[in-house]
Amino acid sequence: MQIRIKDMQRLKLFCFITFLIAIMFIQNKWTYSYDYPKTESIVISSGDSLWGIATRYKTDEVDTRRFVQIIKEINMLSTSEIFEGQELKIPIHLAKN
């Protein structure tokens, strides 16, 4: 099977766009896969919510909304929906000792 390239400019443009898309995906993965230095893993029980977990684990200095957002970021959650048996990481440096 022989492939004949008719338009080198189109090939270069296609390769460049493909490269940019690949970089965007890699950058997105690196941005959202960071890990806090110290985390504790918890298992979700029946009736738990992110708000309840944040209220239970955060210190008084941390806003509950911000703590919920941090939990979502660490665990790469796009929504606040969690399930019984699910394991979540909680940042210890922001949590009660």
DSSP file (Angstrom, degrees, kcal/mol; ACC not computed):
  #  RESIDUE AA STRUCTURE BP1 BP2  ACC     N-H-->O    O-->H-N    N-H-->O    O-->H-N    TCO  KAPPA ALPHA  PHI   PSI    X-CA   Y-CA   Z-CA
    1    1 A M              0   0    0      0, 0.0     2,-0.5     0, 0.0     0, 0.0   0.000 360.0 360.0 360.0 123.9    0.0    0.0    0.0
    2    2 A Q        -     0   0    0      2,-0.0     2,-0.5     0, 0.0     0, 0.0  -0.923 360.0-154.3-114.4 131.5    1.5    3.3   -1.1
    3    3 A I        -     0   0    0     -2,-0.5     2,-0.5     2,-0.0     0, 0.0  -0.901   7.4-157.7-106.4 130.4    0.4    6.6    0.2
    4    4 A R        -     0   0    0     -2,-0.5     2,-0.7     0, 0.0    -2,-0.0  -0.929   7.8-145.7-110.7 124.2    0.9    9.6   -2.0
    5    5 A I        +     0   0    0     -2,-0.5     3,-0.2     1,-0.2    -2,-0.0  -0.796  20.6 174.6 -91.4 117.1    1.1   13.1   -0.3
    6    6 A K  S    S+     0   0    0     -2,-0.7     2,-0.5     1,-0.3    -1,-0.2   0.820  71.0  33.4 -91.0 -35.4   -0.5   15.6   -2.7
    7    7 A D     >  -     0   0    0      1,-0.1     4,-1.6     2,-0.0    -1,-0.3  -0.892  57.6-174.6-130.7 102.8   -0.4   18.7   -0.5
    8    8 A M  H  > S+     0   0    0     -2,-0.5     4,-2.4     1,-0.2     5,-0.2   0.827  86.1  59.5 -65.2 -33.4    2.5   19.1    2.0
    9    9 A Q  H  > S+     0   0    0      1,-0.2     4,-2.5     2,-0.2    -1,-0.2   0.912 105.3  48.6 -62.6 -43.2    1.0   22.2    3.5
   10   10 A R  H  > S+     0   0    0      2,-0.2     4,-2.7     1,-0.2    -1,-0.2   0.896 110.7  51.2 -64.4 -39.8   -2.1   20.3    4.5
   11   11 A L  H  X S+     0   0    0     -4,-1.6     4,-2.5     2,-0.2    -2,-0.2   0.925 111.0  47.6 -63.2 -45.0   -0.1   17.5    6.0
   12   12 A K  H  X S+     0   0    0     -4,-2.4     4,-2.4     2,-0.2    -2,-0.2   0.914 113.0  48.7 -61.8 -43.7    2.0   20.0    8.1
   13   13 A L  H  X S+     0   0    0     -4,-2.5     4,-2.6     2,-0.2     5,-0.2   0.914 111.2  50.0 -63.3 -43.6   -1.2   21.8    9.3
   14   14 A F  H  X S+     0   0    0     -4,-2.7     4,-2.5     1,-0.2    -2,-0.2   0.922 112.1  47.6 -60.9 -45.4   -2.8   18.5   10.2
   15   15 A C  H  X S+     0   0    0     -4,-2.5     4,-2.4     2,-0.2    -2,-0.2   0.905 112.3  49.9 -63.6 -41.1    0.3   17.4   12.2
   16   16 A F  H  X S+     0   0    0     -4,-2.4     4,-2.4     2,-0.2    -2,-0.2   0.926 112.4  46.0 -63.9 -45.8    0.5   20.7   14.0
   17   17 A I  H  X S+     0   0    0     -4,-2.6     4,-2.4     2,-0.2    -2,-0.2   0.906 112.7  50.7 -64.7 -41.9   -3.2   20.7   15.0
   18   18 A T  H  X S+     0   0    0     -4,-2.5     4,-2.2    -5,-0.2    -1,-0.2   0.908 110.2  50.6 -61.3 -41.9   -2.9   17.1   16.1
   19   19 A F  H  X S+     0   0    0     -4,-2.4     4,-2.3     2,-0.2    -2,-0.2   0.918 110.1  49.4 -61.3 -45.3    0.1   18.1   18.2
   20   20 A L  H  X S+     0   0    0     -4,-2.4     4,-2.2     1,-0.2    -2,-0.2   0.902 110.5  49.9 -62.3 -42.2   -1.7   21.0   19.8
   21   21 A I  H  X S+     0   0    0     -4,-2.4     4,-2.1     2,-0.2    -1,-0.2   0.910 110.3  50.5 -63.6 -42.0   -4.7   18.8   20.7
   22   22 A A  H  X S+     0   0    0     -4,-2.2     4,-2.3     1,-0.2    -2,-0.2   0.910 110.1  50.1 -62.2 -42.4   -2.4   16.2   22.3
   23   23 A I  H  X S+     0   0    0     -4,-2.3     4,-2.9     1,-0.2    -1,-0.2   0.894 108.3  53.3 -62.8 -40.4   -0.7   18.9   24.3
   24   24 A M  H  X S+     0   0    0     -4,-2.2     4,-2.4     2,-0.2    -1,-0.2   0.912 110.1  47.3 -62.3 -42.5   -4.0   20.3   25.5
   25   25 A F  H  X S+     0   0    0     -4,-2.1     4,-2.1     2,-0.2    -2,-0.2   0.917 114.0  46.9 -65.2 -42.8   -5.1   16.8   26.7
   26   26 A I  H  X S+     0   0    0     -4,-2.3     4,-2.4     2,-0.2    -2,-0.2   0.930 112.9  49.2 -64.9 -44.8   -1.8   16.2   28.5
   27   27 A Q  H  X S+     0   0    0     -4,-2.9     4,-2.4     1,-0.2    -2,-0.2   0.907 109.8  51.9 -60.5 -42.9   -1.9   19.7   30.1
   28   28 A N  H  X S+     0   0    0     -4,-2.4     4,-1.8    -5,-0.2    -1,-0.2   0.901 110.0  49.0 -61.6 -41.8   -5.5   19.1   31.3
   29   29 A K  H  X S+     0   0    0     -4,-2.1     4,-0.9     1,-0.2    -2,-0.2   0.918 112.7  47.2 -64.8 -43.6   -4.5   15.8   32.9
   30   30 A W  H  < S+     0   0    0     -4,-2.4     3,-0.4     1,-0.2     4,-0.2   0.876 109.8  54.1 -66.3 -36.9   -1.5   17.4   34.7
   31   31 A T  H  < S+     0   0    0     -4,-2.4     3,-0.4     1,-0.2    -1,-0.2   0.900 117.6  33.5 -64.4 -41.4   -3.6   20.3   35.9
   32   32 A Y  H  < S+     0   0    0     -4,-1.8    -1,-0.2     1,-0.2    -2,-0.2   0.399 107.2  66.8-100.7   3.3   -6.2   18.2   37.5
   33   33 A S     <  +     0   0    0     -4,-0.9    -1,-0.2    -3,-0.4    -2,-0.1   0.276  68.5 127.0-106.5  13.0   -4.2   15.2   38.7
   34   34 A Y        -     0   0    0     -3,-0.4     2,-0.4    -4,-0.2    -3,-0.0  -0.266  48.9-143.0 -65.8 158.8   -2.1   17.0   41.3
   35   35 A D        -     0   0    0     40,-0.0    -2,-0.1     4,-0.0    -1,-0.0  -0.976  12.5-119.5-126.9 136.8   -2.1   15.6   44.8
   36   36 A Y        -     0   0    0     -2,-0.4     3,-0.1     1,-0.1    56,-0.0  -0.444  33.3-114.0 -68.6 149.1   -2.0   17.5   48.1
   37   37 A P  S    S+     0   0    0      0, 0.0     2,-0.5     0, 0.0    -1,-0.1   0.882 101.2  26.0 -55.7 -42.2    1.0   16.6   50.2
   38   38 A K  S    S+     0   0    0      2,-0.0    54,-2.2     0, 0.0    55,-0.7  -0.973  73.6 162.7-129.0 120.9   -0.9   14.9   52.9
   39   39 A T  E     -A   91   0A   0     -2,-0.5     2,-0.4    52,-0.3    50,-0.1  -0.929  24.9-146.1-131.7 158.9   -4.3   13.3   52.4
   40   40 A E  E     -A   90   0A   0     50,-2.6    50,-2.8    -2,-0.3     2,-0.4  -0.980  18.9-133.4-122.0 136.0   -6.4   10.8   54.3
   41   41 A S  E     -A   89   0A   0     -2,-0.4     2,-0.3    48,-0.2    48,-0.2  -0.759  25.5-178.5 -91.5 134.0   -8.6    8.3   52.5
   42   42 A I  E     -A   88   0A   0     46,-2.8    46,-2.8    -2,-0.4     2,-0.5  -0.922  22.3-131.4-126.1 155.8  -12.1    7.8   53.7
   43   43 A V  E     -A   87   0A   0     -2,-0.3    44,-0.2    44,-0.2     2,-0.2  -0.925  28.4-118.2-108.8 131.2  -14.9    5.5   52.5
   44   44 A I        -     0   0    0     42,-3.1    41,-3.1    -2,-0.5     2,-0.2  -0.467  28.6-156.7 -71.5 131.8  -18.3    7.0   51.9
   45   45 A S    >   -     0   0    0     -2,-0.2     3,-1.9    39,-0.2     2,-0.1  -0.600  37.0 -73.9-100.5 166.7  -21.1    5.6   54.1
   46   46 A S  T 3  S+     0   0    0      1,-0.3    -1,-0.1    -2,-0.2     3,-0.1  -0.388 120.6  20.0 -59.7 131.5  -24.8    5.6   53.3
   47   47 A G  T 3  S+     0   0    0      1,-0.3    -1,-0.3    -2,-0.1     2,-0.1   0.339  90.3 137.3  90.6  -6.7  -26.2    9.1   53.7
   48   48 A D    <   -     0   0    0     -3,-1.9    -1,-0.3     4,-0.1     2,-0.3  -0.399  29.2-175.0 -71.5 150.3  -22.9   10.9   53.4
   49   49 A S     >  -     0   0    0     -3,-0.1     4,-2.6    -2,-0.1     5,-0.2  -0.938  38.1-113.6-136.9 160.6  -22.6   14.1   51.3
   50   50 A L  H  > S+     0   0    0     30,-0.5     4,-2.8    -2,-0.3     5,-0.2   0.890 118.7  52.9 -62.5 -37.7  -19.7   16.2   50.3
   51   51 A W  H  > S+     0   0    0      2,-0.2     4,-2.5     1,-0.2    -1,-0.2   0.931 110.9  46.3 -63.2 -44.9  -21.0   19.1   52.4
   52   52 A G  H  > S+     0   0    0      2,-0.2     4,-2.1     1,-0.2    -2,-0.2   0.896 113.6  48.5 -64.5 -41.1  -21.4   16.8   55.4
   53   53 A I  H  X S+     0   0    0     -4,-2.6     4,-2.3     2,-0.2     5,-0.3   0.922 112.1  49.1 -64.8 -43.9  -17.9   15.4   55.0
   54   54 A A  H  X S+     0   0    0     -4,-2.8     4,-2.4     1,-0.2    -2,-0.2   0.918 111.8  48.7 -61.4 -43.8  -16.4   18.9   54.5
   55   55 A T  H  < S+     0   0    0     -4,-2.5    -1,-0.2     1,-0.2    -2,-0.2   0.887 114.0  47.3 -62.3 -39.2  -18.2   20.1   57.7
   56   56 A R  H  < S+     0   0    0     -4,-2.1    -2,-0.2    -5,-0.2    -1,-0.2   0.859 122.8  30.5 -71.5 -36.9  -16.9   17.1   59.6
   57   57 A Y  H  < S+     0   0    0     -4,-2.3    39,-2.5    -5,-0.1    -2,-0.2   0.692  95.8  93.5-102.0 -21.1  -13.3   17.3   58.5
   58   58 A K  B  < S-B   95   0B   0     -4,-2.4    37,-0.2    37,-0.3     2,-0.1  -0.292  70.5-118.3 -76.9 158.9  -12.5   20.9   57.9
   59   59 A T    >   -     0   0    0     35,-1.7     3,-1.1    36,-0.1    -1,-0.1  -0.434  31.6-105.7 -83.9 168.4  -10.9   23.3   60.4
   60   60 A D  T 3  S+     0   0    0      1,-0.2     4,-0.1    -2,-0.1    -1,-0.1   0.759 117.6  61.4 -67.0 -24.1  -12.8   26.4   61.5
   61   61 A E  T 3  S+     0   0    0     33,-0.1     2,-0.4     2,-0.1    -1,-0.2   0.670  91.5  79.7 -77.0 -16.2  -10.5   28.6   59.4
   62   62 A V  S <  S-     0   0    0     -3,-1.1     2,-0.2    32,-0.2    -4,-0.0  -0.791  82.9-122.9-100.0 132.3  -11.5   27.0   56.1
   63   63 A D     >  -     0   0    0     -2,-0.4     4,-2.4     1,-0.1     5,-0.2  -0.495  17.7-132.3 -68.9 137.2  -14.8   27.9   54.4
   64   64 A T  H  > S+     0   0    0      1,-0.2     4,-2.5     2,-0.2     5,-0.2   0.896 106.3  52.5 -60.0 -42.7  -17.0   24.8   53.8
   65   65 A R  H  > S+     0   0    0      1,-0.2     4,-2.1     2,-0.2    -1,-0.2   0.909 110.8  47.5 -60.6 -42.0  -17.7   25.7   50.2
   66   66 A R  H  > S+     0   0    0      2,-0.2     4,-2.4     1,-0.2    -1,-0.2   0.898 110.6  51.7 -66.1 -40.6  -13.9   25.9   49.5
   67   67 A F  H  X S+     0   0    0     -4,-2.4     4,-2.4     2,-0.2    -2,-0.2   0.898 108.9  50.7 -64.4 -40.5  -13.3   22.6   51.3
   68   68 A V  H  X S+     0   0    0     -4,-2.5     4,-2.3     1,-0.2    -1,-0.2   0.925 110.7  49.9 -60.4 -44.5  -15.9   20.9   49.2
   69   69 A Q  H  X S+     0   0    0     -4,-2.1     4,-2.4     1,-0.2    -2,-0.2   0.895 109.9  50.2 -62.3 -40.8  -14.3   22.4   46.1
   70   70 A I  H  X S+     0   0    0     -4,-2.4     4,-2.9     2,-0.2     5,-0.2   0.915 109.6  50.7 -64.7 -43.3  -10.8   21.1   47.2
   71   71 A I  H  X S+     0   0    0     -4,-2.4     4,-2.1     1,-0.2    18,-0.2   0.917 111.3  49.0 -59.6 -43.3  -12.2   17.6   47.8
   72   72 A K  H  <>S+     0   0    0     -4,-2.3     5,-2.8     2,-0.2     4,-0.4   0.906 112.7  47.8 -63.0 -41.5  -13.7   17.6   44.3
   73   73 A E  H ><5S+     0   0    0     -4,-2.4     3,-1.0     3,-0.2    -2,-0.2   0.932 112.0  48.4 -65.6 -46.6  -10.4   18.8   42.8
   74   74 A I  H 3<5S+     0   0    0     -4,-2.9    -1,-0.2     1,-0.3    -2,-0.2   0.892 119.3  39.0 -61.0 -40.5   -8.3   16.2   44.6
   75   75 A N  T 3<5S-     0   0    0     -4,-2.1    -1,-0.3    -5,-0.2    -2,-0.2   0.348 109.0-122.7 -94.5   6.0  -10.6   13.4   43.7
   76   76 A M  T < 5 +     0   0    0     -3,-1.0     2,-0.4    -4,-0.4    -3,-0.2   0.898  51.3 164.8  53.6  47.2  -11.3   14.7   40.1
   77   77 A L      < -     0   0    0     -5,-2.8    -1,-0.2    -6,-0.2    -2,-0.1  -0.810  29.4-167.2 -94.7 131.7  -15.0   14.9   40.7
   78   78 A S  S    S+     0   0    0     -2,-0.4     2,-0.2     3,-0.1    -1,-0.1   0.682  76.8  28.2 -90.0 -19.3  -17.0   16.9   38.2
   79   79 A T  S    S-     0   0    0      2,-0.2     0, 0.0    -7,-0.1     0, 0.0  -0.785  83.4-112.2-129.6 175.3  -20.2   16.9   40.4
   80   80 A S  S    S+     0   0    0     -2,-0.2   -30,-0.5     2,-0.0     2,-0.4   0.310  76.1 121.9 -90.2   8.4  -20.9   16.7   44.1
   81   81 A E        +     0   0    0    -32,-0.1     2,-0.3   -31,-0.1    -2,-0.2  -0.603  36.5 173.0 -78.2 125.1  -22.5   13.3   43.6
   82   82 A I        -     0   0    0     -2,-0.4     2,-0.3   -34,-0.2    -2,-0.0  -0.887  17.4-141.0-128.6 161.7  -20.8   10.6   45.7
   83   83 A F    >   -     0   0    0     -2,-0.3     3,-2.1   -37,-0.0   -39,-0.3  -0.912  27.9 -93.7-128.5 149.3  -21.7    6.9   46.3
   84   84 A E  T 3  S+     0   0    0     -2,-0.3   -39,-0.2     1,-0.3     3,-0.1  -0.358 113.4  22.7 -57.8 133.0  -21.7    4.5   49.2
   85   85 A G  T 3  S+     0   0    0    -41,-3.1    -1,-0.3     1,-0.3     2,-0.1   0.250  90.5 133.5  91.1 -12.3  -18.4    2.6   49.3
   86   86 A Q    <   -     0   0    0     -3,-2.1   -42,-3.1   -42,-0.1     2,-0.5  -0.448  52.7-132.7 -70.3 143.4  -16.5    5.2   47.2
   87   87 A E  E     -A   43   0A   0    -44,-0.2     2,-0.3    -2,-0.1   -44,-0.2  -0.861  24.9-174.0-101.3 131.6  -13.1    6.2   48.5
   88   88 A L  E     -A   42   0A   0    -46,-2.8   -46,-2.8    -2,-0.5     2,-0.4  -0.932  21.2-131.1-123.5 148.2  -12.2    9.9   48.7
   89   89 A K  E     -A   41   0A   0     -2,-0.3   -48,-0.2   -48,-0.2   -14,-0.2  -0.836  20.9-163.7 -95.3 134.8   -9.0   11.7   49.6
   90   90 A I  E     -A   40   0A   0    -50,-2.8   -50,-2.6    -2,-0.4     2,-0.4  -0.972  25.4-116.6-118.0 130.9   -9.3   14.4   52.2
   91   91 A P  E >   -A   39   0A   0      0, 0.0     3,-0.6     0, 0.0     4,-0.3  -0.537  22.9-162.0 -69.2 120.9   -6.5   17.0   52.6
   92   92 A I  G >  S+     0   0    0    -54,-2.2     3,-1.5    -2,-0.4   -53,-0.1   0.869  83.3  63.6 -73.3 -36.9   -5.1   16.6   56.1
   93   93 A H  G 3  S+     0   0    0    -55,-0.7    -1,-0.2     1,-0.3   -54,-0.1   0.703 111.5  39.4 -65.2 -16.5   -3.4   20.0   56.4
   94   94 A L  G <  S+     0   0    0     -3,-0.6   -35,-1.7     2,-0.1    -1,-0.3   0.416 106.3  86.8-105.0  -1.8   -6.8   21.6   56.1
   95   95 A A  B <  S-B   58   0B   0     -3,-1.5   -37,-0.3    -4,-0.3     2,-0.1  -0.522  87.3 -91.9-100.2 164.5   -8.6   19.1   58.3
   96   96 A K              0   0    0    -39,-2.5    -1,-0.1    -2,-0.2    -2,-0.1  -0.429 360.0 360.0 -68.7 145.9   -9.1   18.8   62.0
   97   97 A N              0   0    0     -2,-0.1    -1,-0.1    -4,-0.1   -40,-0.0   0.446 360.0 360.0 -88.7 360.0   -6.5   16.8   63.9
